[in-house]
């Protein structure tokens, strides 16, 4: 039997998307607020919390493997996150029946209850040791800011609503207070995330909130405008992710042109065939999307557009796939991710006729990425010779690895600055672009 340490210690494994990362940060913050120590290893922990992902098969496998490793190395494991919601927790317990507890996503209170049951909290919480921004898992200079939870869409390829529920927007003053605490702690880039950023406030009918004594609607445009103003006071960036192309998204493009928000928009289009989009239960007016892309670029020529697409959706024909390739050529998106359709357990699309063979799905994904690689290479090559502001992520020997306004961490490219060893991590620098590939840019420190 493991000897109890004077200060109860909890290990933590965080998997999945940035929304899950924010959940992990909130749980870690509560643990530290109550005086628990955070263990850096399985061996040093009295128990381990594993925050899982359950969106696609590969994520399920990774989560089950992480739980198995924690059970093997420590033996006392609490499971939370999206995979924990599957089948009321029975899916996890079937694979790992000896876990201490299973909860679903965005459930910090339930996780803490489980921790208290199996590892009583210390008598005196060390609140004075807890920074106001909480415990973060990202580098000190950037942080994810989650503005809502859940989703009202019922896309047939997705099970997120069944895992995370319908849309629940965070109170506006809470979001702004979190942002202010992060910026005061030295964060230089706020990455706004949710399941559907454009829908912020829909569930509360855009009710009026208050920030710094002034009334504000609980709505995406008003929120990101306020975030941009706040970030401007600290010389920081605000980047928007998971923005569905609703009409009011047009309102944020002028803010980007004015420099109040990063000129970067992450819009999950998913496909370009009207029939496939209808089968996915996605907005299906492709011509409107192309027209709006042109309008966005007319207002803000430097805007970077990122999107994700699915190929091999049930019933997708070769002609419909060619429609998607044509859309790519016309839209000329800057950053694109592509996934072969995965029959996620519980997704409504699994029952649709015309399943595409795996071999064809992979062929289409390769063809898609080949087309997009040429587009990406061409758009990045146009930046050679320009001077850009970049945020330095790390310094390696004589070079710095940084990101421009067009580069979100983990998913986009980098700017490799030769001779950048003088730059400090977490600061902004001016660089001149010297070369490009299909993903990354090379640069040198700007003169003067």
VENPE-V894390 format. One record per residue. SS is DSSP state (alpha for helix, beta for strand, coil for the rest). PSI is psi in whole degrees, 0 to 359 (999 if undefined). Layout:
# VENPE-V894390
SS,PSI
SS,PSI
This chain:
# VENPE-V894390
coil,135
coil,130
coil,134
coil,134
coil,156
coil,318
coil,115
coil,138
beta,133
beta,129
beta,158
beta,133
beta,123
beta,121
coil,165
coil,202
coil,175
alpha,329
alpha,320
alpha,325
alpha,319
alpha,319
alpha,315
alpha,317
alpha,320
alpha,319
alpha,315
alpha,321
alpha,316
alpha,319
alpha,312
alpha,324
alpha,329
coil,3
coil,4
coil,145
beta,150
beta,116
coil,138
coil,355
coil,162
coil,318
coil,326
coil,8
coil,142
coil,332
beta,168
beta,136
beta,129
beta,116
beta,115
beta,164
coil,145
coil,27
coil,311
coil,168
alpha,319
alpha,322
alpha,322
alpha,313
alpha,317
alpha,319
alpha,314
alpha,321
alpha,319
alpha,320
alpha,316
alpha,319
alpha,317
alpha,321
alpha,318
alpha,318
alpha,333
coil,313
coil,344
coil,101
beta,132
beta,131
beta,135
beta,182
beta,185
alpha,319
alpha,332
alpha,337
alpha,345
alpha,124
alpha,37
alpha,26
alpha,349
alpha,330
alpha,315
alpha,313
alpha,333
alpha,324
alpha,325
coil,78
coil,345
coil,8
coil,150
coil,322
beta,156
beta,129
coil,169
coil,193
coil,168
coil,56
coil,56
alpha,324
alpha,317
alpha,321
alpha,315
alpha,323
alpha,318
alpha,319
alpha,315
alpha,322
alpha,319
alpha,349
coil,85
coil,141
coil,156
coil,158
coil,320
coil,108
coil,140
coil,65
alpha,327
alpha,343
alpha,355
coil,120
coil,151
coil,333
coil,357
coil,185
coil,126
coil,146
coil,355
coil,166
coil,159
coil,337
coil,355
beta,156
beta,149
beta,138
beta,105
beta,126
coil,345
beta,169
beta,151
coil,180
coil,139
coil,350
coil,157
coil,53
coil,136
coil,344
coil,359
coil,144
coil,13
alpha,315
alpha,326
alpha,338
alpha,318
alpha,357
coil,183
coil,169
coil,131
beta,109
beta,137
coil,145
coil,139
alpha,317
alpha,329
alpha,315
alpha,314
alpha,324
alpha,317
alpha,314
alpha,316
alpha,318
alpha,319
alpha,314
alpha,321
alpha,334
coil,0
coil,4
coil,134
coil,1
beta,121
beta,124
beta,107
beta,122
beta,158
coil,183
coil,329
coil,88
alpha,324
alpha,334
alpha,5
coil,126
coil,348
alpha,319
alpha,335
alpha,16
coil,39
coil,37
coil,159
beta,128
beta,185
beta,140
beta,125
coil,38
coil,0
beta,145
beta,143
beta,140
beta,143
coil,83
coil,150
alpha,311
alpha,311
alpha,321
alpha,309
alpha,332
alpha,315
alpha,321
alpha,319
alpha,319
alpha,317
alpha,315
alpha,324
alpha,327
alpha,335
coil,6
coil,40
coil,168
beta,153
beta,125
beta,135
beta,132
coil,158
coil,52
coil,108
coil,145
coil,59
coil,164
alpha,323
alpha,352
alpha,331
alpha,334
alpha,338
alpha,345
alpha,317
alpha,327
alpha,325
alpha,317
alpha,331
coil,356
coil,11
coil,335
coil,154
coil,139
coil,73
beta,129
beta,122
beta,103
coil,112
coil,89
coil,322
beta,323
coil,179
coil,354
coil,123
alpha,321
alpha,317
alpha,318
alpha,322
alpha,319
alpha,329
alpha,348
coil,47
coil,160
coil,132
coil,8
coil,90
alpha,321
alpha,321
alpha,318
alpha,315
alpha,319
alpha,321
alpha,324
alpha,316
alpha,319
alpha,319
alpha,316
alpha,332
alpha,323
alpha,318
coil,86
coil,333
coil,5
coil,133
beta,127
beta,122
beta,145
beta,169
beta,152
beta,156
beta,128
beta,156
coil,22
coil,146
coil,127
coil,354
coil,123
coil,169
alpha,322
alpha,319
alpha,325
alpha,321
alpha,326
alpha,320
alpha,317
alpha,322
alpha,321
alpha,316
alpha,312
alpha,320
alpha,321
alpha,328
coil,57
coil,150
coil,314
beta,129
beta,137
beta,148
beta,135
beta,137
beta,138
coil,131
coil,128
coil,79
coil,133
coil,122
coil,352
coil,136
alpha,331
alpha,340
alpha,334
alpha,356
coil,148
coil,164
coil,40
coil,133
coil,129
coil,147
alpha,321
alpha,318
alpha,321
alpha,314
alpha,324
alpha,316
alpha,321
alpha,318
alpha,318
alpha,318
alpha,309
alpha,331
alpha,316
alpha,313
alpha,326
alpha,320
alpha,319
alpha,314
alpha,316
alpha,320
alpha,318
alpha,324
alpha,324
alpha,330
coil,347
coil,349
coil,130
coil,344
coil,155
beta,126
beta,155
beta,134
beta,157
beta,124
beta,121
beta,321
beta,162
beta,127
beta,111
coil,244
coil,7
beta,157
beta,143
beta,118
beta,178
beta,143
coil,181
coil,337
coil,2
coil,107
coil,148
coil,145
coil,329
coil,338
coil,192
coil,189
coil,165
beta,113
beta,115
beta,104
beta,136
coil,20
coil,18
coil,340
coil,345
coil,147
coil,138
coil,137
coil,12
coil,164
beta,149
beta,155
beta,129
beta,155
beta,128
beta,129
beta,336
beta,168
beta,158
coil,196
coil,349
coil,322
coil,166
beta,148
beta,151
beta,172
beta,158
beta,137
coil,145
coil,143
coil,999
